[in-house]
Amino acid sequence: MIWPSEDLWQALVAWQSGLTVEVLTQIDSTNTELMRRARVGHTDPVLLVAEAQTAGRGRLGRPWHGQTGDALTFSLGLPLMPRDWSGLSLAVGLSLAQSLDPEGALGVGLKWPNDLWVAQPDMPGGWGKLAGVLIETALTAGAAPDQPRYCVVGVGINIAPPQEPGLSTAPLGWQQLSPQATAPSTLAQVALPLLKTLLAFEREGFAPFQAQFNARDVLHDRSVSLSDGRVGTAQGVDASGALRVETAQGSERITSAEVSVRPQ
């Protein structure tokens, strides 16, 4: 594949000095690689792209494998120091959704806390999962707790229609919505807006993104079940990115560290 590495680098480095762009033919996981580098003190800003991943990871350790051309898998790593990290995965998901589907005409929505879903009435459950986000952080070597952390934002976007039966939410390929899409062209769409989102989040936190997230929230006003057994109605997210759920016990705030959420 031909990647727009030089053009991407020129666009990105204008916003983040010292940033480099690397494209690898194959790796176990772009997130794992950047976290390995961070542990030995290599915390320079970098966009690391893999044409194929052999041991990609999603939230809660779920596997995410990407074969060459079938998926876009990359990680963006850079030092960040926001006042509050809450809601970062939501801001990242929103950035991806707005880059891929600016006007919402294709129905790309956000499933709290870190997935892109699209309504697909002909699929089991009525939804297709287009993309996922995994965020990890590490303190740089020798840094005090109040210093910037190295933040690794991992993104996986299905490009070709995946053939992975048995998943709780059927996977959806971006080419099913945008037939001419390729992994390189999709990276060119999402990379710069994602970097800008991370820098804006560092300055302002999640609150400025709240209304835009809620506008694309696929769970809003839907009955949901929580992995701890509770059920209720999702009522959008608050200014910190916590999901609000109306349960029999009243309105409750749910964070991604506590439970997972599924539409009923």
Secondary structure as UniProt FT lines:
FT   HELIX           5..13
FT   TURN            14..15
FT   TURN            17..18
FT   STRAND          20..24
FT   HELIX           30..39
FT   TURN            40..41
FT   STRAND          46..50
FT   HELIX           59..61
FT   TURN            68..70
FT   STRAND          71..80
FT   TURN            86..87
FT   HELIX           88..100
FT   TURN            102..103
FT   TURN            105..106
FT   STRAND          108..111
FT   TURN            112..114
FT   STRAND          115..119
FT   TURN            121..122
FT   HELIX           124..126
FT   STRAND          127..139
FT   TURN            141..142
FT   TURN            145..146
FT   STRAND          149..158
FT   TURN            165..166
FT   STRAND          170..171
FT   HELIX           174..176
FT   TURN            179..180
FT   HELIX           183..204
FT   HELIX           207..209
FT   HELIX           210..215
FT   TURN            218..221
FT   STRAND          223..226
FT   TURN            227..228
FT   STRAND          231..237
FT   TURN            239..240
FT   STRAND          243..247
FT   TURN            248..249
FT   STRAND          250..254
FT   TURN            256..258
FT   STRAND          261..263
//
